[in-house]
Amino acid sequence: MNSKHVAFDELDRKIVAALIANARTSFAEIGAAIGLSATAVKRRADRLRDNDVITGYTATVRPAALGWRTEAFVEVYCDGAAPPRRLAEVVRNHPEITSAMTVTGGADALLHVRATDVGHFEEVLERIRAEPFIRKTISYMVLSHLLPESAEAGAREIAPDDAANLH
């Protein structure tokens, strides 16, 4: 990752917003919307990628369409001070864990888990709890998404403020 300061102006913000909304938008379409040539947009996008502002392009898929219908957040409590590096090794071994982070507060880590059903989730939880340094877990099943257009819900949508700035 590049550690130098990256100049990031309003046109860069509009380019990033357009690509977040739809990574398949052509540079010509973005340029037309923000008043730049396709070449200028490409140059800026390349610079943003080279400076690790844009880290990749991806398709966002609704997890339920792939059979992942059960979702939960799991607080993980460890014996002693489990190093984040060790926690990272553990979560990488569970494909059902879609994101994981160390957190402040009582828990040592917070996991976002997706499973095919409650039985599958229970099996994942048993595997996590089998780790020798895991003292306990507390799970929160997701009932519904209050922001169904969010990336966490399996969608990617442009923020309203960014959409207003595109034109």
Contacts in CASP RR format, 6 or more apart in sequence:
PFRMAT RR
TARGET T0000
AUTHOR 0000-0000-0000
METHOD contacts of the structure
MODEL  1
MNSKHVAFDELDRKIVAALIANARTSFAEIGAAIGLSATAVKRRADRLRD
NDVITGYTATVRPAALGWRTEAFVEVYCDGAAPPRRLAEVVRNHPEITSA
MTVTGGADALLHVRATDVGHFEEVLERIRAEPFIRKTISYMVLSHLLPES
AEAGAREIAPDDAANLH
1 52 0 8 1.000
2 50 0 8 1.000
2 51 0 8 1.000
2 52 0 8 1.000
4 51 0 8 1.000
6 48 0 8 1.000
6 51 0 8 1.000
6 53 0 8 1.000
8 53 0 8 1.000
10 165 0 8 1.000
11 34 0 8 1.000
11 36 0 8 1.000
11 44 0 8 1.000
12 44 0 8 1.000
12 48 0 8 1.000
12 53 0 8 1.000
13 162 0 8 1.000
13 165 0 8 1.000
14 30 0 8 1.000
14 33 0 8 1.000
14 34 0 8 1.000
14 162 0 8 1.000
14 165 0 8 1.000
14 166 0 8 1.000
15 30 0 8 1.000
15 34 0 8 1.000
15 41 0 8 1.000
15 44 0 8 1.000
15 45 0 8 1.000
15 48 0 8 1.000
16 48 0 8 1.000
16 53 0 8 1.000
16 54 0 8 1.000
17 158 0 8 1.000
17 159 0 8 1.000
17 162 0 8 1.000
17 163 0 8 1.000
17 165 0 8 1.000
17 166 0 8 1.000
18 25 0 8 1.000
18 29 0 8 1.000
18 30 0 8 1.000
18 33 0 8 1.000
18 34 0 8 1.000
18 158 0 8 1.000
18 166 0 8 1.000
19 25 0 8 1.000
19 30 0 8 1.000
19 45 0 8 1.000
19 54 0 8 1.000
19 57 0 8 1.000
20 156 0 8 1.000
20 158 0 8 1.000
20 162 0 8 1.000
21 156 0 8 1.000
21 157 0 8 1.000
21 158 0 8 1.000
21 162 0 8 1.000
21 163 0 8 1.000
21 166 0 8 1.000
23 57 0 8 1.000
23 58 0 8 1.000
23 59 0 8 1.000
26 38 0 8 1.000
27 38 0 8 1.000
27 39 0 8 1.000
27 41 0 8 1.000
27 42 0 8 1.000
27 45 0 8 1.000
28 38 0 8 1.000
28 41 0 8 1.000
30 36 0 8 1.000
30 38 0 8 1.000
30 41 0 8 1.000
31 37 0 8 1.000
31 38 0 8 1.000
31 40 0 8 1.000
31 41 0 8 1.000
33 166 0 8 1.000
33 167 0 8 1.000
34 41 0 8 1.000
34 166 0 8 1.000
36 44 0 8 1.000
45 54 0 8 1.000
48 54 0 8 1.000
49 55 0 8 1.000
49 56 0 8 1.000
60 151 0 8 1.000
60 154 0 8 1.000
60 155 0 8 1.000
60 156 0 8 1.000
61 154 0 8 1.000
62 154 0 8 1.000
62 155 0 8 1.000
63 69 0 8 1.000
63 71 0 8 1.000
63 114 0 8 1.000
63 154 0 8 1.000
67 116 0 8 1.000
68 114 0 8 1.000
68 115 0 8 1.000
68 116 0 8 1.000
69 116 0 8 1.000
69 117 0 8 1.000
70 114 0 8 1.000
70 115 0 8 1.000
70 116 0 8 1.000
70 117 0 8 1.000
70 118 0 8 1.000
70 119 0 8 1.000
70 120 0 8 1.000
70 121 0 8 1.000
70 141 0 8 1.000
71 112 0 8 1.000
71 113 0 8 1.000
71 114 0 8 1.000
71 115 0 8 1.000
71 141 0 8 1.000
71 142 0 8 1.000
72 112 0 8 1.000
72 113 0 8 1.000
72 115 0 8 1.000
72 121 0 8 1.000
72 139 0 8 1.000
72 140 0 8 1.000
72 141 0 8 1.000
72 142 0 8 1.000
73 110 0 8 1.000
73 111 0 8 1.000
73 112 0 8 1.000
73 113 0 8 1.000
73 139 0 8 1.000
73 140 0 8 1.000
73 142 0 8 1.000
74 110 0 8 1.000
74 111 0 8 1.000
74 113 0 8 1.000
74 125 0 8 1.000
74 128 0 8 1.000
74 137 0 8 1.000
74 138 0 8 1.000
74 139 0 8 1.000
74 140 0 8 1.000
75 106 0 8 1.000
75 107 0 8 1.000
75 109 0 8 1.000
75 110 0 8 1.000
75 137 0 8 1.000
75 138 0 8 1.000
75 139 0 8 1.000
75 140 0 8 1.000
76 87 0 8 1.000
76 107 0 8 1.000
76 108 0 8 1.000
76 109 0 8 1.000
76 110 0 8 1.000
76 111 0 8 1.000
76 128 0 8 1.000
76 134 0 8 1.000
76 137 0 8 1.000
77 106 0 8 1.000
77 107 0 8 1.000
77 108 0 8 1.000
77 134 0 8 1.000
77 135 0 8 1.000
77 136 0 8 1.000
77 137 0 8 1.000
77 138 0 8 1.000
78 87 0 8 1.000
78 108 0 8 1.000
78 109 0 8 1.000
78 133 0 8 1.000
78 134 0 8 1.000
78 135 0 8 1.000
79 133 0 8 1.000
79 134 0 8 1.000
79 135 0 8 1.000
80 133 0 8 1.000
82 108 0 8 1.000
82 133 0 8 1.000
84 102 0 8 1.000
86 133 0 8 1.000
87 100 0 8 1.000
87 102 0 8 1.000
87 108 0 8 1.000
87 109 0 8 1.000
88 100 0 8 1.000
90 128 0 8 1.000
90 131 0 8 1.000
91 97 0 8 1.000
91 100 0 8 1.000
91 109 0 8 1.000
91 111 0 8 1.000
94 113 0 8 1.000
94 124 0 8 1.000
94 127 0 8 1.000
94 128 0 8 1.000
96 113 0 8 1.000
96 114 0 8 1.000
96 115 0 8 1.000
96 120 0 8 1.000
96 121 0 8 1.000
96 124 0 8 1.000
97 111 0 8 1.000
97 112 0 8 1.000
97 113 0 8 1.000
97 124 0 8 1.000
98 112 0 8 1.000
98 113 0 8 1.000
98 114 0 8 1.000
99 111 0 8 1.000
99 112 0 8 1.000
100 109 0 8 1.000
100 110 0 8 1.000
100 111 0 8 1.000
100 112 0 8 1.000
101 109 0 8 1.000
101 110 0 8 1.000
102 108 0 8 1.000
102 109 0 8 1.000
103 109 0 8 1.000
103 110 0 8 1.000
107 138 0 8 1.000
111 128 0 8 1.000
112 152 0 8 1.000
113 121 0 8 1.000
113 124 0 8 1.000
113 125 0 8 1.000
115 121 0 8 1.000
115 123 0 8 1.000
115 124 0 8 1.000
121 139 0 8 1.000
121 141 0 8 1.000
125 137 0 8 1.000
125 139 0 8 1.000
128 134 0 8 1.000
128 137 0 8 1.000
129 136 0 8 1.000
129 137 0 8 1.000
145 152 0 8 1.000
145 153 0 8 1.000
147 153 0 8 1.000
148 155 0 8 1.000
149 155 0 8 1.000
149 157 0 8 1.000
150 157 0 8 1.000
158 166 0 8 1.000
END
